[in-house]
């Protein structure tokens, strides 16, 4: 399976940084090859060439249509993280969501 490259995006990058660590931990336990980086929404353009998924914090839902425009220009998926796992920084549930977007179990 090809490595999945994920760009976690939130307002400042702080809470998504914790989420990124937890997703990496969950992936390591499962033996899944994944790269997860957390950045501010203003930095998407700097990292768009190095990601397969832009995973957006639920508090940025108001920007999701704007961020989804990247799908038209780049070979990237855009998805909104679910508040249920984001609020608890549950890396396992977030990883499940990521894998479902790529049809991988």
C-alpha positions in Angstrom: 0.0 0.0 0.0 1.3 3.4 -1.0 2.0 5.8 1.9 -0.9 8.2 2.5 0.3 11.8 3.0 -2.1 13.8 5.1 -2.1 17.6 5.8 -4.1 18.4 8.9 -5.4 21.9 8.8 -6.8 24.1 11.6 -6.7 27.7 12.4 -3.3 28.0 14.2 -2.0 24.4 13.8 -1.9 23.8 17.6 -4.8 21.3 18.2 -4.2 19.7 14.8 -0.6 19.1 15.9 -1.8 17.0 18.8 -4.2 15.1 16.5 -1.3 14.5 14.0 0.8 12.9 16.7 -2.2 10.7 17.8 -2.9 9.6 14.2 0.8 8.7 13.7 0.8 6.6 17.0 -2.4 4.8 15.9 -0.9 4.1 12.4 2.3 2.8 13.9 0.4 0.3 16.1 -1.5 -0.9 13.0 1.6 -1.0 10.8 0.1 1.6 8.4 2.5 3.8 6.4 1.2 7.3 6.8 2.7 10.8 6.9 0.7 13.4 8.9 1.7 17.0 9.1 -0.3 19.8 10.9 -0.4 23.3 9.5 -2.4 26.4 9.6 -5.1 26.9 6.9 -3.1 29.8 5.5 -0.2 27.4 4.7 -2.1 24.9 2.5 -0.6 26.3 -0.7 2.9 25.7 0.6 2.2 22.0 1.2 -0.4 21.1 -1.5 2.2 19.2 -3.7 3.1 16.9 -0.8 -0.3 15.6 0.3 -3.0 13.2 -0.8 -5.5 14.5 1.7 -6.3 17.9 3.3 -8.0 16.9 6.5 -9.8 20.0 7.8 -10.6 20.8 11.5 -14.3 20.9 12.2 -14.1 24.5 13.4 -13.2 25.5 9.8 -16.3 24.0 8.3 -17.2 27.5 7.1 -14.1 27.4 4.8 -14.6 23.8 3.4 -16.0 24.9 0.1 -13.1 27.2 -0.5 -10.6 24.5 0.5 -12.4 21.9 -1.7 -11.4 24.1 -4.7 -7.9 22.5 -4.4 -9.5 19.2 -5.6 -10.1 20.9 -9.0 -6.4 21.8 -9.5 -4.5 19.1 -7.6 -4.7 15.3 -7.2 -5.9 15.7 -3.6 -8.9 14.9 -1.5 -10.4 17.3 1.0 -12.4 16.1 4.0 -13.8 17.6 7.2 -12.7 16.0 10.4 -15.6 14.9 12.6 -16.1 16.7 15.9 -16.7 13.4 17.7 -13.0 12.4 17.4 -11.4 15.8 16.9 -12.7 17.1 20.3 -11.1 14.1 22.1 -8.0 13.9 19.8 -8.9 10.3 19.1 -6.2 9.2 16.6 -7.7 5.8 16.0 -11.1 7.1 14.9 -9.4 9.8 12.8 -7.2 7.1 11.1 -10.3 5.1 10.4 -11.9 8.1 8.7 -8.7 8.7 6.6 -8.6 5.0 5.6 -12.2 5.0 4.6 -11.6 8.0 2.2 -9.0 5.9 0.4 -11.1 2.6 0.6 -8.5 0.9 2.8 -9.3 -1.1 5.9 
